[in-house]
């Protein structure tokens, strides 16, 4: 996009009265600008000069008649990048480094606009244009300056037609193979879309075809606009229902001028057989347990074993939940939160992440109780806080007869029911003090975080 600004002089070379500085920036919806520099050369009168802009009024004291006024709105005015380029004619320069006309300052790369030659105007992100696409700048100087409030004369009036700098889409991974996944269990992966360009990236409606064992899950990208360096994710899921190979394509449209459509190839194989030797195909929990394995939430209790009938400790519970929510934590803080979970403890990283996420406060007295068996009531609060980010607001209705209104975990237990994670231990009962088996925990985690019924 280009513009040309024309100085307004009368035939004798004098400034036309009321020739205010008005710069209209025109661009398509969503066009943004970064930084504006207004220079006024050879001012006729010393004193305070003001530039009134949509970003605020900026006052610059001028002490010398030939001094240059520099008005540089910054991030506080909603302008964040640093590459607004272009030139205006006459006594005003409006640019950084690639104006046109006579070179004024070789060191700074600034030009004296000639009022005739078009100059490119680049629009990096930072400030969204108003609905009409116009921004107006007005200079007001001291009395007698010719640009004062009583005589708002100026040397330039021009318009700018602008387009944004292009976005650049990045999609990772470009392809994904779910591998061999047991029939009835699910494997989940995330496709990350990022904007590596300088303009806003607008993402269209993302689709997947053919619909089958491979499907889309949570989509945070469709219809979104990503600022430069922004990103979002799309979840893709593989839940084979038979022993067969499945293929699908995830199509991602955007306003990237170079790659307006990105296709991600997805494949996976449904297989039979056992993942863990102690989890038989007849187990009601096989698909839940295998799904935890597929998604890195568990590797079992020993090589090839899951120990489905073993009780779950609070330490193990922390690992199940954190891996389900965010994956494997790399490190923990330098100082332990709980006295019974030191730095060398195998569950230290997971427990600390539980603290950061507000999932646990421990059992009191500066302790977490990692070796205590988790109860069904505690489990409900852990999962609800991990899924919703906070305790259920309540009030508790007393749906389960063994969880009275006012019980410490009552609201979270009932929230777990509305999330379809559990219907209780039997008709009308939840068994809040009951301990949790590893196979039961697999079902709770798979239902809450992986969407397995």
N, C-alpha and C positions, 0 to 999 in steps of 0.2 A: 504494500500500500504506500502511496505517496501523497504529499501535500505540497502546495505552493502558497506562500503568504506574500501579500503585496503591501508595500508601504503606501500610506495615503498622504500624498503631498499635493499642494496646489501647483499651478503652472510656474509660479515663481520659486518653487522649491521649499515653501514654508509648510509647516505642519497644518493639516486641515483641523479646525476646531472640532472638539468633541470626538476626535478619532481615538476612541478608547482601545486599549489592548483587549481584544476578545479572541480567545482561542477555543474553537469548538472541536472537541475530539470526537470523531464519529467512528463507531465500530459495531460489529455485529453483537448480539446479546452475549454477555459473558466476557466481552473484551475487558482486559484489565491493563492498567498502567503501573509503572513502578516508582519512578522518581522524576520530579520536575525541577528543572533549573531555569530560572528566569534571570537574564542578565540585562541591565540597563546601562549603556555606556554614555559617557560625556554628558552627565546630568547638568542642567543649567544652574541649579541652586542647591547649596548644601542644606542638610537637615534630615529629618526622618522621612523615609519613603516606605509606603505600605503596599503590599500586594495582597489583594483580597481574592481568595481562592476557595473552592469547595472544601479544601482541607483546613481552612482557618485563615486568619489574617496574620501576615508576617511583617514585622517592622524592622527595617534595617537603617541604622544611622549612616549617612553619607557625609564625610568630612572634606572630601576633595572633589572639585568639579569634574574631574575625569575618572572618578572612581567607579568601579563596576559593582552593581548591586547583585548579590547572589541570593536567591530565595530557594532554599533546598528543603522542601517538605520531606519529612522522614517517616519512619515506621509508625510513630504516634499518630500520624494523620492517615494511616491506612495504606501507606505506600511502603513496600518492603524490598523490592529488588533493586538493581543498580545499573540498568542498561537502557534508559529511555534515550532515544537517539533521534536527531533531526535538526533542522535549522530554520529560523525565521529571518525575514529580510529586515533591512534598515538598522535602527539603533538597538534593536532587541535581538538577543540570541537565545534560542530555546533548544538546547541540545547538550550532548556530551562530546562525542569524539568523531562523528562522521557527518558533520554539516557540509554545506556546499558554499562556494564563493571563495573570497580571499581568506587565506590562512591568517589568523590573528595571533595565535600563540602556539608555535610549533611544539613547545614542551607539553602543553595541555591538550594539543590536538583540537583547538577550538577554531571556529570559522566565523567570518562575518558574512551572514547570509546575503545573497545577491538579489533576492526577491523574485527570481525567475526560474532558477534551476530546481527541479523537484529533488527532495532528499528523502531517503527511506526513513520510516518511523517504526521502530520496533517496540512492541508492547508486552514486556514480560509481566508476570502476574504480580499482584499486590493490591490493586484497587479496582473494584468493579465499576464500570461506567454506569451512570444513572439510566433510567429507562429510555430517555430521549437521546442517549448517547452523546450528550454535550456537557462540557465543563467550561466555565467562564472564569477568566482571570482578569482582574482590573488593578491597575497601578494608580495609587494616589500619593502625590508628593507635597512638599511644603508650598505655601502661598508663593506665587511668582515663578514656580517651577514649570508651569504650563501643563502639569499633570496633577494639579491640586483639585480639591473637591469642588471649588467654584469654577475651575476651568479644566475639566477632565480631558485635556488633550493628550494625544499620544501619537506614536509614529507608526504603529502597525496594527492592522486588523487582518486576521487570517483564519482559515479553517483547516482542520486536519482530518483526513480520512484514514482511519487506522484499522488494522486487523491484528489479532493476537499472534504472538509467536506460536509455532506449532507445538502440540504435545507429542510425546513419544511413548507408546505403550510398551510395557515389558510384561510378559506372562511366564511364570515359572510354576511347575515344570512345563516344558513344551509338550512332553508326552508322559504318561504314567502307566506302569504295569502293576496292578494290584498283586500279581503273583497267584499262587495256589491258595485258594480260600475254601475252607470246608463248607459244603452245602448247608444252608440255613444260618450261617454266621455272617457277620458284616465286617468289611474293612473300609476305613474312611481315610481320605486324603484331602488336602486343601490346595487349591490353585490360587496363587497370589498374583494380583494384577497391580502393577505399579506405574506411575507416571514419571518417566525419566526426562521429559522435555521441559520447555520453559513456559508453555501455555497450559491452560486447563484441559484435562482429558475428560470428555463426556462419554460414559459407557452406556450402550444401548441395552436392550433386553437380551440377556444371555440365555441360550437354549442348549439342550442336549438331545441328541438323536442317535440311534433309535432309543425309545424308552423301553427299559427292560431291567435286567439285573443291575446294570450300571445306571445310576440316577443322580440327579442333583440333590444336595441337601441345603443347608443354610447358605443363602446368597446375600452377601452384603454389598454387592457391586452393581447389579442391574439398576440403571437409571441414575446412578451417582455421578457426580463431577469430582474428579480428583485434582487437587492443586499439585503443582510440581513437587516431587518427592513424596506425594501421597500414595497410599496403597489400600487395598481391600482384599477380601478372600471369598472364594466360592468353594463350598464343600462338595466333594464328589464321593459317592458311596457305591460299593459293590457288594450285593447280597445275592449270591447264586442260589438258585432253587433246583438246579440239576447239575450233573457232571457234564460240563460243556465249557467252551471258550466263548467269552462275550467281548464285544467291541462296541465302542460308542465314540462320538465326537462332541466335544464341548465347544460351542461357537460363541465368540466374544466380539461383538461389533463395537466400534468406537469412532470418534472423530479424528483419529490419527490419520493424517493425510497420506502417509506412506503405507501403513498397514491398517486399513480400515476394518479388516476382519481377521481375527486370529483363531485358528482351530487347534484344539488340544486333543490329541488322540489318546483314548483310554482303552485299556484291555485288562482282562482278568480271566482266570480259569477256575471253575467250580470243581472241587475234588471231593472224594469220599475219604474214609479212614478216620483214625483217631488222632487228635493232637496230643492228648495226655492219656497215658495208659490206664489211669484210674478214673477216667471219665468216659463211661460207656455210651454208645449211641442211644441207649434207652433212657439215659438220664434226662430229666426235665430241664436240667440246667446246662446241657451240652452246648447249645448255641450261644448262651450267654458267656460261658467260660471261654469258648473258642473265639468269640468276638473280642473279649478282653485281651487274649493272646494276639490276635491279628493286629490290634491297635497299640501294642506295646504297653498295655496297662498291667500285664502280669507275664512272668515267664514260668510261673509254677512255684512249687515249694521245694522241688528237687528236680534233677534231670528227668524229663518225661513224665513228671508227676505234678498234680495240682493239689492233692490233699483236700478233696471237697468237703470232708466231714470234720475237718479241723476248725477250731474256733478262731475268729479274727480278733487280733489285738488292736489297740488304739494306734500303735505304731504302724502296723500293716494297713490300717484304715487310711492313715495319712498318705501312704504311698499310692494306694488305689485311687484316691480322690485327686491328688495333685497330678498324677499321670493322665487321668481322664480329662482334667480341665486344661492343662497347659503343657503336658509332656514331661520329660525328664528334666528336673532342675539341675543346673550345672554346679552352682555353688550355694553357700549359705552365708549368713552374716558372720563377722569375726567373733561376735560374742553370743553365746547361746541364750535363748529366752528362758528356758526351763532348766532347773538344776539337774533333772533326771534325764535330760537329752543333751549330753555334751557334744562337742564338735566331732568326736570320733564315733558317735552313735550311728548305726546303719540307717536310721530314719531321720537323722538330724535335718537334712536338706528339706525333706517333705514336711516335717513338723513346722519348720520355720516358714515355709511357704503358706502353710495353713494359717499361721499367725498373721502374715502380711495380708492375706486375703480376708481376714476377719472370720475365718471358719471356726477357730477355736481360741479360747482364753485359758485352756488348761483345766486342771481339776482343783485348783486352789493351792495356796502356799508355795507358789513358784514352781509347781510341778505339772507335768503333762500326763504321767501314767502310761508310758508307751507299752508296758507289758500287761496292762490290764485288758481283759476282754471287753470289747466294745458292746454296749447294749443296743437294743433295737431303738430305744428312745434317743440315745446319743447319735446313732447312725442317722436318724431322721434329721436332726439338726445339722449335722455335718453336710449331708447331701443338699438340703434346702439352701443353706448358706452358700454352698459352692455353685448351685444352679442359679439362684436368684440374686446372690450378692448380699443377702441380709436375711435375718429371721423373718418368718411369715408374720405379717402384721396382726393377724387375728381379727376378731376374737375367736377363741376356740369354742366350738359348738357342742363338744362332748359326743361326737359321732360314735367313737369307740367307748364302750361302757367301762373299760379298764383304764381309760385315760380321762380322768375327770377334768372339768373346766378349772383352770388355774394350775394344772400340773406344769412343771417347768418346760417340757418339750411339746405340750399339747398342740399349739398352733402349727408347729413344724411337722408334727405327725399327720395332722389333717391336710396340710399342704402336700405332703408326700403322696397322700391318697389322690388328691386332685391332679397331681402330675402323673398319675397312673403308674407309679413306681411300686405301690403295694396296696392290697385290699385288706391287709391285716393278717393275723395268724389263724383266725377262724371266724365264724359268723359273729360280727359285732365286736370282735376283740382285736387288739393290736399286740398284746404281750410286750409292753414297753421295757420290762426288766429282763426280757429274754436275751440270751446271747445269740450271736450271729455266726452261722457256719460260713466257710469260704464259698461254697456253692451258692448259698443264699446271697452273700455279698456280691457275687458275680452278677446275679440277676438284678439286684438293686442298681449297681453301677451301669450295667448294660441298658437298662430301661431309662435311667436318668440322663445318661450322657451319649449313648450310642443309638437310641431309638429302636432297640430290640424289644418287642412286646413280651 
